Amino acid sequence: MGSLIIRSNDIVHKVYIWDGRSGCCSDDPRLSVDRLPLAGGGMSSPQSTPNDLVCKGMPQSIVVERCAKVDIVVLVMPGVSCDIRLDVRLAGEGAEANIYGAYVCGGKEKVKISVDMRHDVPHCNSRQLFKGIAGGDSRVDFYGKITVAQDAQKTEAYQENHNLLLSDGAKVDTKPQLEIYADDVKCSHGATIGRLNEEEQFYMRSRGISLEDAKVLQMISFIAPVLEHVEDEARREHASSELETAIRNVVRNL
């Protein structure tokens, strides 16, 4: 897909899932359409060398017109390499764009995410929140940029990228950027790379929770702020269940 135009006053919510069984899953409530199998068929395991994929279902560019709103949620499951590139242009006053993403990598995946958010006119809002977990020998590259044009006064734009490293072999490179030419704006960006909290694990183990379950709970809690933006309850529960299963498989192979 090339471009997605959100017309004036429209509200659009889309969920895209990379699960190893499809190039990308669109916003079907059951999360089960347009399956595109990987070479060899089936779902890649966290230990396998995944194919490099370019998402066939997601737009590469989005234009949001006056008083329109778009929410995008992107979920990348273990065993899948992907290159996600998204250019978002807020072209009408009162436009809003929110991009949320979560990725879980447990093997040799290569995940690249690039988001370019452009505020061209005044009184627009945007938010980017990406949270990821990297283990094994995986590699994650995140590039996010917010550009605020000179005439785009009263802009509010926020960007966050937070990551957990599960192994010494995993690598995360995160580059959030702001380019602001207006003076009456509220903008911020931030990025973190950390490890699972061992004190939290100790506390949970003292309450009878196994180490494996403690790690799973930590990781699910970490990505939960992304999942909560999946508006449809059935869709959200389905995605949460798939992610929990995938996370357990990653933890078992640490």
ABEGO torsion letter per residue (X at the ends): XABBBBBBGBBBBBBBBBAGABABBBABAAGABGBBBBBGEEBBBAABBBBBBBBAABBABBBBBBGBBBBBBBBBBBGBBBBBBBBBBBABBGBBBBBBBBBBBABABBBBBBBBBBBABBGBBBBBBBBBBBBEABBBBBBBBBBBBAABBGBBBBBBBBBBBABAABBBBBBBBBBBABABBBBBBBBBBBBBBAAAAAAAAAAGBBAAAAAAAAAAAAAAAAAAABABAAAAAAAAAAAAAAAAAAAAAX
